[in-house]
Amino acid sequence: MNNQYDREDRDLIPVEGNTTLKRDSFSKAIINTDKNAYEKYISLRDQRSKEREEIESIKSDLAEVKALLSQLAAKL
């Protein structure tokens, strides 16, 4: 199917002053063509997500320990 939005039909025009940025002639969007930078971004994003999950897990564990300590203190 030949769609007006097909990438093959678009011309990418170099952005002045940056070799990795191109302007899509159809949508006028700026596109970063640096695949290494994109892969690095994805890797860092995934790493931050895992770190956030770990922090949330630690918070949950800490809340559980706090509740157990409160119960223990109440029995003394």
N, C-alpha and C positions, 0 to 999 in steps of 0.2 A: 504494500500500500504506500503510495507516495503522498505524504502529508506535508503541508506547508511548514510544519515545525521540524521536519527531519533535519538532523544536524548536517547531512551531506549538502543540503541546499544553502547552507549559511556560509557567508564569508566572515572569517575572523580577521579583524584589522588590528595590527600591532598598536599598543598604547605607547605613546611617546614617553621615553624615560624609564621604561620597565620592559624587560625582554620576556617576562613570564605572563604578563597581562595582555589579553586580547579583548577587543570589543566585538560582540556579535552584531553583524550588520542588520539582522532582522529585528531582534528584540532590543538592541542597544545595551544589553547587559555586559558588564565587565566579567570576563572569565579568567581565572587563574589557571594556567596550563602547567604549572610546576607540580608534577606528580609526586616528587619526593617531599615537598612541603605538605602536600595533602596527606600523604601516608604518615608523616610525622604528626600532623594535627590529629588524625584519627587515633594513632597510638597514644598520644598524650590525653586525648579525650577519654579513651577507654581506661587508661591508667587512673585518671581522676575519678572516674565513675566507680572503679573498684575501691579506691581509697575512701570515697564517701560511704560506700556500703560497709567497709570495714569499720569506719568511725561510728556509723549507726549501730553496728553490731556491738561494739565496745560500749557505747552508751547504754544499750539495752542490758548488757551484762552487768554494768555498773549499777544500774537501777535495781536489778535483781539482787545483787549483793547488798545494796543499801536496805532493801526491804527485808532481807534475811537478817541483817544485823539489827534492824529495828525490832523484829520479832524476838530475836535472841535477848536483846536488852530488856524487852518487856517481861520476859520470863525470869529475869534475875531479880 
